[in-house]
Amino acid sequence: MKLTRKTEFGKAVSPFYQLGMVTYRIIYNSSLFDNYFKRITGRLKIIYPKYKESEIIESYISYKLMCIYIFFILCLIFSFIYNNSFNTEEIREFKRPDCWGEDEQQQIVAKIKDTENKVDLTVSHREVPEETLRLIMEEKAKELPNYILENNKSIDMINSNIRLISQIPDTQINVYWEIEENDVLLSDGSIVTEMLRDKGTLVKLSAVLNYKNIDVNTEFFVNVVKPELTKKQQTEYNLNQLIKDVDYATVTNDSLILPDEIDGEAVTYARKEDENNKIVFIAMFSICIPLLFFSQDEKLEKRKVKRERQMMMDYPEIINKMILYLGAGLTIQGAFEMIAESYLKEKKSENLSERYAYEEVVFFIREVHGGISFRNGLERFSVRCGVQSFRKLSVLLLQNLKKGSGELIGLLHSESVIAFDKRKISARKLGEEAGTKLLFPMILSLGVVLVILVVPACMLYNI
């Protein structure tokens, strides 16, 4: 990221950067995040010492806000494409689970002309002859009314189809039903809507629960009432009934084929849109945006640490070069100029990457050549470096310039010894950190080796 007011981003993302700048100025003027801005500005000043504070914080925050806006737009586009592709997927056939599987619940949208109707679909698993199954049932007669409710609230208000189960869930009990003769409830538990009365109809249900040689008889009444349905609800109700009838009639087939029409109207089907999609999108956005925003701060902190470590590694070399040049009779400014000149030549000839400490020396010399006094430039140099060792060096040099002491080379020799000791400690610490980082890959490699050794042995002995 180049910190400058004139963004070098492409035309496609430049508007987002400008929007980020506007947002930053609004937030900055509100004074809500002054502490955050001060903390980030301190880090940015160390990494980008040659820029103005106002420029670096504005460019940095605007860049992060630009990334957030682009991420948000991409999420919206993805959500729009996903929803459209999901809605337009037509389906007419559902593969049944095998005989050991469980019934699958599906929600589909049945389209009749320009009307969409929601349908709750049950794809039953394939059944096999009962003699091939060793199913043993357990007794739960008192709980039986709760199993037949389906979408109804209680047996005192049955306004939709009930499920006359043949097996009590999670048990080994077979159930055999008998329905008292009536006009509203069929033997399969479906309701004849046109025969319903407003006050309701009591229907007696008798059941025999069988487990091995034990039979338990139970009976209870259900009150079948007439639901108040709109035209659309009636259509959805009829569709559910029709599909359940088709499912029941073809339960031994490999697939459930949905009907082509209802009441003389053609029907097309598509998978129901996931209503949780918006919730997932909001949750993803709420989680990712803070991570995206503060991850940049984490990267900034890592760059700061990397810069300080690199400057501490180069500090002993700079001290030794100063001792060499001062011992050869050069002035302090001349020594800095020689250090900067030799660095630029090596960087150009050997294509070296930038070294922060030497870059600061080069910038310091250019400031002096530009008209800034050497003392003032040296003070600015120590502030830009932001490392205690370089501040100490600047103090030694400024004191020598002020008092004219002849002990400068001796002091620099002592500082060189201390700097090399610190460099050794830092190198040892980096080595320990590298060893720790390699520990996890080594564990993975050990696992791969064990698999290579164990798997052939198991195959050989048929383990």
N, C-alpha and C positions, 0 to 999 in steps of 0.2 A: 504494500500500500504506500503510495507516494503522498506525503502530507503536503498538500498545496491547495490553494483556493480554486485553481483551475483544474478540475478533474480531468484525468486522461482516460476515463472509462468510455466505452463505446456509446454510440448514440442510443442504443436500445435501453441501457441502464442509467444513462445520464439524468433523465427526469427523476428517477428514484433517488439519486444522490442529491439533486436539488431539493427534493421533498424532504430528505433527511436533514439538510441544512436548515430549512424553514422550521422543521420540528425541533431541532436542537436550539435554535434561537428562542423559540417559545418557551421551551423548558428552562433554558438558562435565565431568561428574564423573570421566570416565576420564582426563582431562588429556592426551589423545593429540594434540589439535589446539590447544594453548594459543597457539602462535605465530600460527596462522591467526586465531583469535578476537581476539587482541590487535590484529592488523593491521586486521581488519574493524571492530572497535570504534572504532579511531582515525578511520576514515572516517565511520562512522555518527555519531560525536560532533560532527563538523563539520557534517554535513547536518541532523542532528536534535539540536541543542544543548539543547533544552528538555526532553528526556527523560532518564531515568536510564540509565546504561550497561547495567545488567542487563536493563532492559526492551527497549531497542532491539536488543541482540544476540539476545535470546531471540525477539523477534517476527520479526526479519529471517531468522534461520536456520530458524525454524519455518515461515515462509512458503515458503522455498525447498524444505524437505522436504515440505511439503504439495503443492507443484507436482510433485515427483518421484513421490510416492505416486499422485496422480491420473493422471499420465502412465503409470505402471506398470499401473494398473487399466485404463486405456483400451487399452493394448497387449494386455493379456490378453483383453479383450472383443473387440477386432479379430481377434486370432488365433483365438479360439473361433468367431466368426462365419465367418471365412474358411475354417477347416477344415471346418465343417459344410456350408457352401454348396459347398465343393469336393467333399466326399464324396457329396453327394446328387445331383450333376449326372449324369444318365443320358445315355448316348450309344450309338448303334448304327451310325452312318454316319461314315466318314472320307473327306473329299474328297482324291482323289489329286493329287499334284503333276503338272504337265504333263510332256511327254516329255523336256524338257530339265532337269527338276528332279532331285533326289536322293531316294532312299528315305527315308521318315520313320520314326523309331523312336518308338513310343508304349508307355507302361505303363498298363495298365488293370486294374481289379478286376472280376472276373466273380463275380456273386452267384448261388449256387444254394441256394435255401431260405435258411438262416441262415448259410451258409458263404461266406466271401469268398476267392477264389483270384486270385493275382497272375498276370498274363499279360503276356509281352513280345510286343509287336505290331509287325510291320513292314508299313507301307503302301507298296507299291512304286509307283514313278512309272509313268505311262502309257507303254506301248511303241508304237512305230510300225514299219512294215515296215523291215527292215534295208536294203533298197535305197535308202531315203531318207536313210539316215545314212552319213556319210563318216567311218567310224571306222577308224583305223589302229592296230594293236596292236604292242606291243614285247615282246621275249622275256625271261621270268623263270622258266624251268623249275625252277631249283633252289629257288626260294622258294614254289613252288606248294603244297606240303603245309601251309605256315603259313596260307594263305588259306582253307582249307576247314575249319579247326578249329571255328569258331563259339564255342561255350561249352566246348569240350574243352581239356584242358591240353596234350596231345600226340597224335600219331597212334598211339602205343602204347597209349593208353587212351581210346577213343572211346565215350562213354556217352550222348551225345545227338546230335541230328541234325547232320550236316555240311552245308556249303554248297558245292555243286559250281558254282563260279562260271563264268559264261560270258565273263567279261572280267576280266583282271587289273587291279586298281585303279591309277589314275594312269599307265596305259600304253595302248598301242594294240594289245594282243594279244588275239585271240580264242582261247577254250579249248573243245575238244570232248572229251567224256568217254566212256569206256567202262568199265563195271564188270563184273568177273568174276562169272559166275553164282554166286549165293549166296542164303541164306534170310533174312539179317538186314538187308542194306542195299539199299534201293530205288534206282532210277535218279535220283530227285530228291534223294538224300542223306538221306532220312528213314530211321529205324530201326524195324524191326518188333520191338517190345518183347517180345512173347510168344515169339519165336523165339530170343531171346538165351540163351546158355549162360554159366554162372558163370565158366568159365575163359577165355572170350572166343573170338572167331572172327576169323581173318585173312582179309581181303578185299583182292584186288588191284585197284588203280585204274590205268587207263591214260589218258593225256591227250595230245592233239595240240594243240600251240600253233602258231597260224598268224599270220604277218605277211607281207602281200603274197604273194609266191610262195615263202616260206620256211616249211617245216614242221619242227617239233622234237618228237620223240616222247620221252615220259618215263613211267615207271611206278614205283609204290611200293605198299607194303602198309600197311593200317590195321588195328589190332586193336580190334574192336568188343566191348565188355564190357557186362555187365548191371549197371545202376545199382541201388543200394538205395534204393527210394522208399517213402515213407509213402503212406497213402491220399490225403492232401491233395496231396502232390507228384505222385502219379500222375494225379490229376484235373487239376492245372495242366499237366502234361506233355501229357495228351490234349487239353486246350483249346488249347495252343500248336500242336499238330499239326493240329487241326481248322481253326483260323483260318488257318494257313499254307496248308493245302490250299485253303480258300475263296479266299484271296488269289491263289494261283497260278491257280486256275480262272477267276477273274474279272479278271485283270490288265489286260485291254483295256477294262474298264468304267470309267465315270467315278468310281464310288465303290466302297468295300469295305463290304459289308453283313455284319455279324457274325451268326453263327448264333443261332437262337432257343433251341436246346436241345442238350444233350449227354447221351448215354446215357439218353434219355427224361426228363431233368430240365430244367425251364425255366431259362434263364440270363438275367440282367440285367447290364448293364455300367455302369460309371462310371469316370471318370478317376481314376487312382491318386493318392492323397494325396502331396503333395510332402514327402518326408522331410527336406528341408533347411529346412523352414519353422521348426522349432525353433531351428536354428542361426542362421538369419537374424534371428529374434526376439531371441536372446541377444546377437548381435553389435550389432543396432540399439540394444538397451537399454544395452549396455556403452558404446557411443559417445555416445548421446544424453544419458544421465544426467550424466556429467561436464560436457558442454557446457551442459546446462540449469542445473546447479548454479553453475558458474563464470561463466556469462553474466550472472547477477545481480550478481556482483562487478564485472564489467566495466561494467555499467550504473551501479553505485554509484560507481565511479571517475569516470565521465563526469559524473554529477550533481555530484560534488565539484568537478571542474574547472569546470563551468558555474557553480556557486555562487561560486567564487573569482573567476572572470572578471567576473561580474555585480557583485560587491561592489567590485572594483577600478574598474569603470566608474562606479559611484555614489559612490565615495570623494571625488573632487574636488567634486561637488555638495554633499556633506555638509560638507566643509571650508569652502566658500564661504558656505553658509548659516550656519555657526557664526561666521564672520568678520562677517557682516551682523548677526546677532543680538547678538553681543558688542559690536560697534561701536555698536549702538543702546542699550547700557547694561544688557542682560540678564546674569544670571549664567550660569555654564556649565550648571548644571542647567536653568535657564530656557531656554537655547538648545536643549538636547536636547528639552525639552518642546514647544517650538514646532516643531521639526523633526518630532517624532512626530505632533503634532496636524495639521500641514499635510499630512503623508503620508496619514493616515487619512481626511482630508476628500477629497483627490484620489482616493484609492482607491475611496471610496464613490460619489462623484459621477461619475467618469469610468470606473468599472468596470475599474480597472487590475489587472493581474496582480501577484502578490506580488513585492516586491523584498527580497532577503535582508538587505541592509544596513539598510534602513529597518525591517524587521520586528525586527531585533535591537535597534535603538534604541527601538522601541515596547516590547519586552519589558523592556529595561533600565529605562525610566521606570516601568513597572508594578511592577517589583521594588522600586524606590525608594519608590513610593507604598505598597507593601505592608509597608514597615518596614525594609528593608535600607538600611544607610548608603550615602551617595552614593559614597564611596571604594570600598567593597566591591563595590557594584553596577558601578562603572566597571571594576574589575579583572575581574569576571565577564564583563562585556560584551566585553572584549578577548580573553578566552580563548574565548568562544563564537564570535566572528567567525573566529578561526583564520587570519587574514590579517595579514601583517607590517605593512602600512600602518596598520591599525586599532590594532595593538599600539603602534606608534610614536605615534599620536594619543593613546592612553590614557596613555602615559608623559608626554607633554607636558602633558596636563591635570592629571595627578596631581602632577607637579612644581610646576605653578602653584598648585594648591590647598595644597601643603605649604609652598612658599617665598613665595607671594604676589607673584611676579614680574609686572611690568607689560609685559613683552615678549611676551606670549602671542599677541597679534594679529599682530605681526611674524613670529613663528615660524610661525604658521598660514598667513600669506601665502607664506612660503618653501615650506612643505609643499604648498600649493596649486599652485605652479608646478611642483614636482617631480611631483605627482600627475597634472597635465594632460599632462606630457611622457610619463609612463608610459602614460597612456590613449591618446595618439596612437600610441605604439609598439604597444600591444595591438590597436588598431583596424586598423593597417596589417597586422599579423600575421594577424588574422582575415580581412582581405580577401584576402591571399595564399592562405590555406587554402581560402577559398570559390572562388577561381579554379581551384585544383587540383582541387577536387571537381567543378567544372563541365567539366573537360577531357574526361572519358569520355563524358558526354552529347553534347558537341559532336562527338566523333569518330563517335558513332552517327548523329547528324544528318547529318554529312558523307557517311556511307555511304548513308543514305536518299536524299540528293540525287543522289549518283552513280548509284544504281539508277534513279531517276526519269529521269535524262538518258540513260543508256546503253541501257536496255531498249528504249525506243521507237526509238532509232537502229538497234539490232540488228534489230528487227522490220521496220523500213522497208527495210533493205538485205538482209534474209534471211540475216543472219549466224548 
